[in-house]
Structure formats: C-alpha cells, structure tokens
C-alpha cells in the first residue's frame, strides 16, 4: 500500500518556551497509509531530530528519524481506544484539579516556599499528585516537596541532576523521563516508580525497548505527549491503551493548540478517546 505525507504547521494559543527558544507553532508531517495516519512532530530543543530532518527523510529518502519512525509505527495502531490523562499545573496560581484524579505539577521553577504552598494546596483537593522537577531540584528540596505531597504523592519525575539520582531513588518514589532519553536501555537505573515514555522523542525502536524493559521489571509506564497534533495524540492514546490501559497517562497537551486537525481525539478533560477525524485534502501531499 502506498504511503503519502503532508507537511503541516499549526498555531499554538500561547508561545511555548522550549529550552532557550520560544515557539508559536508546531511543525511536522502527517503520514498516511490507507485509513491509518501518523504524526512526525519533533519537539525543538528536546528531539534528536528536527522537522528539516523529517523533510529530508520524506522528500529525499534519507535515513528515517526518531519522530518519523514513531509516526510510521503508529500506522499499525488502528484500534479505537480510550485512556485517562493527568491534569497539568504549570504555575503556582493555577492549582486546580478539575475532573482529574491525578495532577502533575512542574516544580523547581519558583522559590521553594511558594512551591511547597502550591503542593499543600493541591493535596487538600484530594487528587493524586505527580511532581516533575526536570532535574532542577536539590535532593533536599525533593524530599521537602515529597513530604508536602504526603500520601497523595504518586512520584517525583526526574527531580535532580543525574549524579544525585541514585540516592534520591532510595528515599522517594522517582519516575524517570530525561534519563530514559539519555541512558542506553541496559543502563536504566533500577528502582524507579515509573517510566515516563515519550515516543515522539525516543522513536519507535527505543520506545518499544523501554516498554519491554518496564514489563520485565514490573515498572509502571506512563505515556507522555510532546505537543503533537491531534493525529499524533490519537496514536499515543492507542499506544497507551495497548501498553497500560489502567494507568493515568500524560497526554493533556491538546489545549495548547489554537487550531488542530479536527475530530481525532475527543476529551472530557480527564479522559481521551480516539475518533475518526478528517484530513486536509490538498495538493501538497507527497508520496514517499
Ligand atoms: Mg518530565
């Protein structure tokens, strides 16, 4: 069956800070084979490939890239699927759980006292809490934030610099995210409370190797989106449902888009369901 691709650019509601750059749109390629559609959408500053690399792979038949390998893998995922997703709190004054049973809060960005208050306030709402330090916390701050979340804490995601990780894993439930991108599969530390897996960044082969490792170790897997289009998120919902149907995943990036491909994912906020969406019909599709 022939494949075709369409390069797209979708506007975000607000500029998104990624490393030291700000992006206002998301650029990627839709890939289609029959009724199946995938999304190759590298995340600037985090992906090892760029959208220019995907251009090269599709238009000039150069070596496939991480995000494109995932998009092509997603073509094999066609089942209707539904999963729960965590809420996301990025600012201390934005503490509200809504309908979510589980909320992830970014920490290590503001004064510790402010973040401790925000965690305490979130805990009082009765939700389960995931904290994400993006390696910006000290071991001491990690322990204090974990204490503030108390028995509501599910895990702290990558709280500290790599040299402190092993000690932290002994003291608190720690989920791995950045470490999974950096470390060879054979060297992923033991004892993690969860693996946060980002297929767009990891690519298909690395993603499948990590889910297999998690299954062997009995480590929970949380599938996480990286601001893919609705087509990409639908593929992640299918993969998440097939891999860990009862887990609350991290797929709540849809609201960041000012406009998106329509009809691919339906949400009530806390759950995401795949749907039959529409594709742009234009001449710019290319066979590859
Ligand atoms: Mg993270």
Boltz pocket constraint, residues with backbone or C-beta under 6 A from the ligand:
constraints:
  - pocket:
      binder: B
      contacts: [[A, 132], [A, 134], [A, 157], [A, 158], [A, 177], [A, 178], [A, 196]]
      max_distance: 6.0
